[in-house]
Amino acid sequence: MATSVSNNANGQQAQGPDSTASSASTQANNSSLANLLLSEDKNARRLAAQHVASLSCDRSAIDTVASAPGLVDAVFSLLSSEDVEEVRFASLTMANLCCDSSMQQLVADRPEVLDRLGELISFYPGDIIVRHVTLAVANIGCNFSARVSISHKEDLLDRLCSVLLSGDNEAIRHSSLALANLAVDSSCADRIAAVPGCVTALVAALNHAQAARYAAAALAYLCHRSTVNQEIIGSEPGALSDLGALLDSDDPEAVRCSTLGLANLGCSAGNQEAMAATPGLVARLLKVCTAGSINTEAGTHAARAVANLAWCAPGRDAVVAEPCAMESIAGLLNSPILDTRRYAALTAANLAVDGSNQDVVGSAPGMIQGLVQQLQSTDVEVARYAAGALANITFKHSGNQEQIMRVSGSTLALVALLESADDEARRHAATIVAQLARNSSTKAQVVQYPGILHALVVVATSPDKLAKRHAAHAIATLSRLPALAGMINTRPGSLAGLTLLLGSRSGGELDVVRHGARAIANLARDSSLQPKLGAQSGLLSSLVALLRSEDVETRRCAVGACANLACYPANQPLIARQQGSLSSLANLLASPEVEIARLSLLTIANLACDSGTQERLLREGLIGANVLRMLSGSDIELNRNAARVLANLAWNSMNRDRLGQMPGCVGAVCRMLSSSDVEAARYAAGALANLAYRHTLNQSKIAREPGALAGLSSLLHSRDTETCRFAVRAVANLARGTARAAISVQPGLRQSLTLLLDSGDSETIRHAGRALSTLSQPGSGGYTPPQFLSHASASRLQIPSSSFSPSGGAGRAWQSGDLRDALPEVPRTGGPAHEAL
């Protein structure tokens, strides 16, 4: 908080006259002095006034004089004397007596005395009385109540300002001091700044050697927390340059007041640019910063001024352009002065707002190490600004990200900051972790710390919108790492926290929900987590609700999460039983976003592995037409999964009837046999195998379909073992029914089946032998199978999702898209420190 400017504890004392009073007056007691001051005898009054003035110059006698009955009132009365000498002595006495705080309060309670002091400035221009009066007002201004009283005396304020242009250096010094002390009160400061010509006069006083420190203090306090006054002073010609010139002064107090003024002026955006353009100002400020051990307060104020300058682009350019500026700022991070460290961190944060400055700030020796150390500061603001600086320095800058991780204890410090009670500190820490999680060289180190996930989940479910958005993004990015799945396995409560991101605790923040769904989708790729995720209360219902989100990316992540969770067999009926799940997935098949349609079809294909779900999908008319459309389209992935869906649906006997009767279904599947995509052709063969299973009508339809038998015959030669298995199984099922005759005459088919007996694959051999055995029955050509193959019944197959698992797990795991480009622009930290010291 601002304090009054004075040369001693209570006020500044004036030098008194030589005592020439008579011996009678000299020996009189204080009580008789009061009477003499009120005497009708002019000489007696003058001598008494001179004697009292002399006594007041002795600090040890001030209390005695002030406490004498009637003496102070008598001095007050002499201020209105018609005798100039008496007024001189009375005003000198007032100036000295007002060094005492009780006397200051007494004057504050006597508004008529304040009025008279103002009048004396006007009545005696150029006289020593003005010096005494201005000093008296300066000392009175050390008292809070007095400042409030004076703030309502506009005439007195006007007259004090007029003295600044008087040419009397001593009076200018006292008037500057008075204005500085009065300006400590904000209401008084506004009234002073509003006096016409006052700011101009104070700026001129900066060039008076004796008054400079007080003029600088007055200007500093005038612009304390007042944007209007900051702009008034900043626009005054010469104000910034003259304050800057004082930074080279040999007077430490002048330097201190000047840096305070520049720091406060720098809270105005307009002043920041003007300060940046003032020649030599930035260099002088940095010089004072580094000399902070000599002038501690000045160094701190200078550091704050530089931090404010760095708020605007020209200011940032000016600071960065100074030689060794970054080294100086990095050095200030190790200052023993708390405020200096705080503003050094804020400066680094503001400078790094510009991406072009990230290299120069991050590469400064000791900068990143110093900022990481300050993350552990017990001062909330220091830790906050340090985190903000690191957030800006690391924004999409892999080199700086890697530097942070090379500093010992950095991850521990970030986790501790994530658990801070300060919203901004948590927000910046979450941003840093999100950046580190994007870097392939640092993300593994980040996720190794056991408490990181729990800390991020807590932040991601906090009320702070930006903090939870960045924390959720960090979780989503880290979810791509297998180590996070292992961490969740050891911290069961983490899943409950992740579930909250999808629901009401997310606060409805779109980014948070989106990142939460992405995290679940990525985690669900891990087969060990699939059962736990499926069993987590509220998770499946929240994901299903997000399938209807208006946000495309949220729908994409939610359906991808469902696809991965449905890889685990026990999750399939759980998902299908969620209200609206199947209908929502069916609706998404018609999505204009191709990837969403693909993922929806993949989810349905996985869900269709469950026998209870198979019948529902067709019985409720949810997917038939859309699946056929996808089977016949040009998108290979849609072709593949559509065939797989039909293959699994046809496992159910009632579905075989429905699919066989569905217009165009059999034909579309048969045409897919000739697909250039191995998997699409394979699942088409599997679909025909199931459709033909003990279903004579479907067998006949397949046999009559142009190219069906030729297509199956061709697939018998496939180099893909699984494709060959599905095709021979389809042939075996067809051979047992009404299609036997057509198969018997299909060119090359018997020969292909015979060749498969030497394939080396037991399942292929078994089904080829079964087909040949069936064809060898009367009416089919008389083929006799080898002795080790007995006549086998028809068989159906289920296309399990395991066919799609790259790791051989329980299903095809869908991985969300590249998260490196998903982080929204991070609001850069910085800005003026809007508090004057």
N, C-alpha and C positions, 0 to 999 in steps of 0.2 A: 504494500500500500504506500502511496506517496506520503512523504513527510515534509514538514516545513523546512525551509532552508534558513539556517542561521549559523552564526559563528560560535555559538555556545549553547548550553542546554536550554536556556529560556529565550534569549534574544541577544541583539547586538548592542553594545554600549558605546555611547558617544563620548568624545573627550570634552571635559568641562573647562571653564575659564579659570584663570588664576584667581585665587581668593584674595580680595582686597577689602573685605567687609570690616567694619569697625569692631573693636574689641568687645563692645557691648552686644552687638549682633552675634558675634562669634560665640560668645559665652551663653547666649540665650538658649533656653531649652526648646525642644521641638514644639511644645505647646505654644510658647510665646512666639515662635517663628510663624505659626499659623496666623496668630493675631497680627503680627507685623506685615504679613502678606496682604492682609485686609485693611491695613492702616490707611488713614487719610494722608499721611506724610509720604509724599512721592519718593523722597530719598530713602526713607526707611523701607518702603516696599521694594525698591530696586535692590537695596543692599541685601534684604532678606531673600529676595528671589535669587540673587547671585549666590548667596550662601547655600541655599537649598540645592541649587543646580550643582554647586561644588560637592556637596555631600552625596548627591545621587551618582556622582562619578565613581564613588567608592562602593564597590559591589557589596562589601560587608555592611555598609550603612543603609542599603536600599530598604531592607526590611524595617529598620527603625524609622526611616522617613515615611514609608508607606503606612506604618501602623500608628503614626502620631495623630491624635484626635484633630480632625478638621484640616490637617495639612494638605491632604490630597485635594479636598474640595477647594481649598484656597488656591492651589496650583491651577486647578481647572478654571477658576474664576479669572486668574491672571492671563489666560489664553485670550480673553476678550478685552484686555487692557488696551488703552489708546497709546501707551508708551511702548515703543518698539523694543527697547532694551528689556523691559519686563516680559514681553512676549517671547523674546529670544531665550531668556533664562527659563521661563515656564515651559517652552517647547522642548528645550534641552532636558529639563527635569522629566517631562513626560516620556521622552525617548528612552531615558535610562530607567525610570521606574517601571516601564513596560517590559523590561527584561524579566520581571517577576510574573509568574503565571497568575497569581491572585490579582495582580494589578491589571493584567490583560482581561481577566473576567470582569473586573469592576468597570473598565472602560466599555466592554461589550454591553454591559447593562445600562450604560449612560449614552443613549443615541445622540443627545445634544452635544456631547463631547466629540463624537465622530463627525458630526456636522461642522463643528467649529474647526476641527483639524483640516477639513476640506476647504473651508473658507480661507484659512491662513495661507494655503498654497496659492490661492488666487490673489489675496491681498498683498503678498510680499514676494512677487516673482524676483528671482535672482538673489534674494536675501538668504542668509544662513538659516533663517527660520524654516525655509523649505526643506533644507537638509534634515533639520531636527524633526520636522513633522513627518517627512517620508520615512525616516528611521523609526519613529514612533509607530507609524502604521505597519511597518515591516515587522516590528516586534509584537504588536497586537495581533498580527496575522498568524502568529504561532498558535493561537488559541482557536479551537474549533468553533465555539459559540461566537467569538468575535468575527471569524470569517463569515459565518452565516449573517451576522448583523451588517457587516460591511458590504456583503453582496447585494443588499437592498439599497445601498447608498450610491446611486448612479453618479451623482455629482462628484463624490469623492473618487470614484473609479476614473471618471473623465479627467480629473485634475492630476491624479497619479500618472496617467498616460501622457498628459501634456508635459510633465516634468522631463520625460524621456527626451524631449526635443529642446530642453532649456540650454544646453551647452555647459551646464555645471556638472562636472564629472562625478563629484561626490553625491549630488542630488540624484543624478541618473543612476548611480550605483544603488542608493537607498530605495529609489522608486522601483528599480528592477527587482530588488530583493522583496519589496512589499508585494509586487504583483506575483512573484513566484510563490510566496507563502499563501497569498489569497487564492491562487489558481489551484491549490491542492483541493479545494472544494469545487466539485463539478459545476454546481449552479453558479458559483462566482466566476469560474473559468469561462462559462458561456457568456456571461455579461461583460467580462473583460474583453473577450475576443470580438464582441459586438461593438465596442467603442471605436468610432471612426479613427483610423490612423494608428491604433494601438499596436497592431501586429507589425506594421511598417516601422514604428518607433522601436519596438523590441528588437527587430532584425538589425536596425541601425546600431542599437546598443551592443550588439555582438562584437562590434569593432572597437568598443571602449575597453581598454585593458582591465580597469577595475570593475566594470559592470558586466563583462562578457559572461562570467559563470552564472550570474543571476538572471541575465536575459535569456541564456540558454535554458536554465531551469524553468523560467516562466513559460517559455515556448513549449517545453516538454510537458509541463503540467496542463497547459491549455489544450493540448491535443490528446490528453489522456482519455481514451474511450469515447472520443467525440469525432466522428467522421467528418462532420461539418467543419470543425476547427482544424482538423488535419488538412483538409482541402484548402482552407483559407490560408493557412501558414505555408503549405507546400507550393501554392501559386504565387506567394509573395516573392518578387524578384530578389535574388541574392540569399534567400533564407537557407536553402539547401547547401549552397556553396560555402556560405559563411559558417554554418554549423560544421560542415566538413573541414574547413580550415582550422577550426578550434581543436580538431582531433590531434593537431601537431603542437598544441599548446604545452607549455611547461607547467601549467597549473592543472594538477590532477582533478580538481573539482570541476574546472571548465571542461575537461575531457569527459568526465563522468556525465555531466549534465547534457553535453552535446550528443553523446552516444544515446542517452535516454531519449532526447528529442528525436533523433533520427530513427530510433527503434519505434517510437510511437507514430511518427509520420509515415513510416513504412507500412502501417496497417491499412493505408489507403492505396487502392490499386493505381490511381492516377499518380500518386507520389512515387510509387515503386518505379515506374518507367522514368520519371524525372530524375530520381536518385541514380538510376542505372546510367543515365546520360550525363551526370555531373562528373566532370573530369577528376580523376584521382580519388573519388569518394570510396569506391569499393576497396581499392588498395589500402587506403587509410583505415577503413573499418577492419580489414583483415589484420593489419599491423597491430591495432589495438587489441583485437581478439587474442593474438599470440602473445601479447604483453600482459595478459590478464593476471599473471602472478604478481605484477607490480601494482596494477590498479584493478582490483578484483571486480568491482561493480561495473566499471567502464568496459572491461572485457566481456562481461555477461551481456550488458546492453548492446555492445557491438555485435556479439554473436546473434542476438535477437534481430538486430537490424539486417544482418546478412540473411537470416532465415526468411525475413519478410520480403527482402529484395528477390529472393529466389522463387517467390510465388509467381512472378510474371516472367514471360519469355525473355524480354530484354534484360531483366535482372539476372536470370539464369545465365544468359550469354555473357553478361558482364563479369559474373563471378567465375565462370569456367575459364574465361579468357585471361584471368589474372595468373601470373606464374606462381606455382607452388600453392595455389588456393586449395586444391584437394588435399594436399599433404597437411595444410594448416587445419582444415576442417576435421580430417581424420585424427590429428593430434588432439583436438579439443574434446574428442570422445573420451579421452583419458584424463580430462581435467578433474582436479579435486572439487571443483565447484559444480554442484548439482545442476543449477540453471544453465550453466555453460554447456554441459553435456546434453541437456535437453534440447537446446537450440542448435547444437551441432548436428544432432540426429534429425531434427526438423529440416535443417538446411539440406542434408543429404537426401531426405525424402523429396523435398521440393525440386532439387536439381534433377533427380532421376525421373521426374514426371516426363521429361523429354527423352524419348528413346535414343536420341543422338548422344545424350549425356551418360547413358548407362555404362558405356565402356570406360569413360574417363573417371566416373565416380567409383565404379566397381574395381578398377585396376589401381586406384590410389593405395599406396602401401599402408596397411593397417586399417583401411576403411571397413571392409567387410568383417574382419576379426573384431574390430571395435564395436560395430553395430551388433554383432552376435552376443558379445559380452554384455552390452546394454539391455539385451532382451531379458536378462536376469536381474535388472535393476529393481530395487524395492520401490522406486518412485514410479507411479502409474504412467505419468506422461513420458518419462524417459523411455520406458519399455514400449509404450504405444508408438512414439515417433521412430524408435529404432526398428520396430516391426514394420511400420509404414515405409521406411526407407528401404528395407530389404525387400518388401513386396514390390516396390517400384523398380528396384535394381534388378530383380530376378524376372520381371515380366517378359516372358518369351525370350529370355537371354540365357542360353544353356551354360555359357562360360561362368557367369556369376552364380548360377544355381549350383554348379559343381564346386565353386569356391566356398560356398556356405557349408556344404557337406564336408569339406576338408577341415573346417574349424571344429576342434574338439568340443563335444557337448552341445552342438547346434540342435540336434533332434530333440534332446532332452529339454532344451530351453524353449523350443517351439511347442512341445507338448504342454509344458508348464504354462505357456502363454495361452494356449487353447483353453486352459482351465481357469484363466484369469476372470476376475469379476468385471473387468473393463470391456465393454462391448467392442470398442474400436480395436483394442489390442487383440481380442479374439478374432475379429474380422481379418485383420492384417495377417495374423498367424495362419488362419485358414487359407488365405490367398497364397501365402508362401508355400504351404504344404501342397496346395493344388498345382503350383508351378513346378515344384520338385517332383511331384508325381508324374508330370508330363515328360520328364527327362529320363531317357532310357538309362543314363549313367547314375542317376541319383534315386530313382523310385525304389529300387531294391533296398537301399539303405534306410529310406524313410519307413518302409513297412516293417522293418526288422524290430522297431521299438514296440514293445508289447502294449503300451498304453495308447498308441496313436489312434487306433480305430475307435476305442471308447471315447476318447477326447473329441474326435471329429463328429461322432454321433451326437454327443451332448451339444456341441455348437450347432450342428445341423438342425436340431430340434429346439433351438433357443428362439427368443422373440426377435432378435436382430435379423432383419431381412438379408442384408448383404453378407453378414457372417455365415448364416446358415446356407446361403446359396454357394459360397465358396467352399464351405466344409463339405456340402453334398457333392460338389464337383470333385473335390479331392477323393472322397470315398468312391465315386464312380470310376475315377481314373485308376485308383489303386486296386479296384476290384478286378482288374485284368490280371493281377499278379496272383499266382498260386499261393504265395505266402499269406495273403489276406484270408484265403479260405481256411488255411491252417490256424490262423489267429482266431477266426470265428469258432472253429471247432473247440478251441480251448477257452473261449469266452462266450458261453451260451447266450448271455443277455444281449449280445451285440445284435442278434437278429431281431429282437423286439424293437431295438432302437431304429434299425433300418426300416422296419415295417412302418414306423411312425412317419417316415419321410413320405410315404405314399398316401397318408390319410390326413386327418384333421390337424394333427400336430405340426404338419408342415406349414400351416397357416395359409394354405391355398396357393403358395408361391409356385408358379409354373416351373421355374428352373429347378427348384428343390424336388418337386415331384418327378420331373423328368430325369434328374440325376439319380434319384432313388430307384426308379424303374430300371435305369441303365445298370446300376450297381447290382440289382437283383438278377438281371439278365446275365451279367458277366459271371456272378458268383454261381449261378445255376449251371454253368458249364462244368463245375466240379461235381463228379458223381457222389462224393462223400457228403456234399451239402444238400443235394437234391431232396433226400428224405426229410432233412431238418427244415428246409425252407417250406416244403409242402405241409409240414405239421405245425408251422408257426401260426399262431392264432392271428386271424385277420389279414394275413399276407395274400392268400389267393383271392379273397373277396375284393381286396383293394386293387389287385392287378386286373381283375375282371372289370371292375368299375372303370379303370383307366382305358380299357379297350374302347370305351365310348367317349374318350376325351376329345375336345375340339382341336387340341394341339397335335399336329402330325407326328412330331418327334416323340411325344409322350406315348401315342398309340404304337409307334414303331417299337419303342423299348418295352412297352408292356406286353405286346404280342410276342416279342422275342423272348421275354422272360417266361411266358407261358409255354412257348415251344421247348425251351430248355428244361423246364420243370416237368413237362410231359414226357421227357425221356425216361423218367423213373416210373416203372409200372404202377406203383401204389399211388402216385400223384394223378394218374390219368383219370380215374373215376372221381377223385376229389375235385379236380378242375371242372370236369363235365357236370358235376352236381351243383356248382356255383350258379346262382340265379343269373340267367341271361348270358352265360358263358358261350354256349354253342351258337345261340342266335347272333351274338356279337361277332364271333369269329366268322360265321357265315356271311354277315353283312360286310365284313372287311375283305372278303374275297372279291367284292366288286369295287374295292378302293382304287382310285386313280393313281395312287402311289404304288408302283409296282412292287417295291420291296415289302410293303405292308401286306399286299396280297400274297406274295410268296411266303412270308412268315406265317400268315394265317393258315395257308394251305399246309405248311409244314406242321403247325400245331395240330391241325385236324388229323393229319396223317399219323402223328404220334398218339393222339387220343383214340384214334380208330384201332389201336392195338388192344384196347379194352373191349371185351365182348359186350358188356352192357351198353357201351357208348355206340357201338357199331349200328345197332338197330335203331337207336334214337335218331341218329343223323339222317337216315333215309325216311324213317316213319314220320318224322316231323317236317319232312320236306325242306330241310335246311340247306342242302349242298348240291343236290343232283345236277341241276342245269349249269351252275357255275363251274363245277368240277369238269363236266364235259367240255365246256367252253375252253377251260385251261388246258385240257388234254389235247384239244385240236388247234391250239394257238401256236405262235412261233417262239414263245419263251421256253427255252429248254428246261429251266429249273421248274417252271410251272408244269410242263409236260411230265417231268419226272415224278413230282409229288402227287400230281393228279392220278397217275397210274398207280402209285403206291397207295393212295387213299382207296381207290376202287378195289385193289387187291385185298386190302384189309377188310373193307366193307363186305366183300363177297365171301368172307369166311363164314358169315352168318347165313343160314339157309333161307330165311325170309328175305334177306337182302339180295340173294342170288335171283330170286324171283323178280324183285323190283328192278334190279339192274338189267336183267335180261329183257324185261318189258319196256325199259326206258328207251325211247326212240333215239337211235344213233349211238347208243352206248357201246354195243358189241363192235360195231364198225369202227368207232374211234379208237378203241383199244387195239383192234387188229392192225389198224394203220400205223400205230405207234411201234409195232414190231420192227418196222424198217427204219426207225429213227437212227440218226447218226450218233446219238448220245447212248452210250452203253447202258447207263442206269435206267434211262427212260424205256429202252427196249426190254431190259431185264424185268422191270416191274410190270410192263405190259404183258409179258409172258406169264408172270406170277398172277396177274389179274385173270388171264384166260384160264390158268390152271384151276383157280378157285371157282370161277363162273361155271366151268365144265364139271365140277365135282358133283357126281350123282344127279346131274340135272340134264335130262335128255333134250329138253327144248333148247337150252343154251348150247349144248353140244352141236345140235343141228344148225343153229344160227352161226356158230363159229365156223363150222365146216363149209357152210354156204358162202361165207364172207370172202369175196375175192382177195386172194393174196394171203389169207390167214395161215393156211397149212404151209404154203411156201415160206412164209416168214418164220414160222416155227422151225421148219426144216433147216432154214439158213442159220438160225440161232444155235442149232445143235452143233455147229462148227465153231461157235464163238470161243475165243481164247480166254474169256472171262468165265471161270468155273461156276460162279453163282448164276450167271446168265444161262449157261448150259443146263444147270440143274433145274431152273425154273421152266425152261423150254421143254425138257424131256418129261418133266412132271405134267405139264399141260398136255403133251402128246399122249402120255399114259392114261390120263383121265379121259381124254377124248376117245381113245381107242376102246374103252370099256362100254361105250354107248352107241348112239345112233351115228356117230361120225366114223365108226370103225371102217366102213367100206371106203369112205373117201380117203382115209389115211392109208388104207392098203394100196390104193392106186396112185398115191402121191409120189411122183418121180423122185427117186433117190432117198426117200425118207427111211425105208427099211435099212438101206445100206448105212445111212448115218447112224441109226440106232445101234446097228451091229458094231460099227466102229467104236461107239461109246463104251462098249463092254470092255474095251482095253484102255479106257481113259485113266484108270488108276484112282479115280475118285469114287469111293464106296457108294455115296448117295446117288451119283449119276449112274453108276453101274446098276444099282438096285432098280431105279425107275426105268432105265432103258430095257432091262430084262423084263420088267413088269409089262411094258408096252409091247415088246416082242412076244411075250407069252400070250398076251390077249389077242394079238394079231394072228397067232398061230392056231387059234381055235378054228373049228370048222367054219368055212365060209370066208375066211380072212386070208387064205394063202398058204396055210399048212406049215407055218414056221414052228420049229421045235426049239425051245430055249435051252441053254446049257443046264446040266443037272443041278448045279448049285443054286440056280434061281427058281424058286417056287412061284406059283401063281399068287400074285399079290392083289389086294383090293385097291380101289381108287383112293387117292389121298388128296388132301387139300393143304395149303400152306398159308401161314401168316407171315406177312412181311414185317418183321419187327423193326423198331426204330434203331436197334443196334446196328443195322446195316449202314446207318449214317454216322455212326460215332467214330471220329478219327482215332480215338484212343481205345476203341473196343468197349466203351461203356454201355450204359443202358439206353442210350438214345442219341440222336443227332444234336449236338450242342451248337446253338447259334451264338455267334459272338457279335456284340454290338459294334457299330461302326467305329472308325478311327476317332478316338476321343481327343486327340491332340488339337484339333481345330474347334472343339466344342466350347472352350472356355470363353465366355463373353469378355468384353473389355473390362479390365479391372479399374475401378475408380482410383485415380492416383491420389496418394496422400499428400497433404501439404496445406499451405495457406498461412496468412499472417497470424502471429500469436497476438490475438486481440486483447492484450492486457498490458497496460503500462505498469512499470515497476515503481 
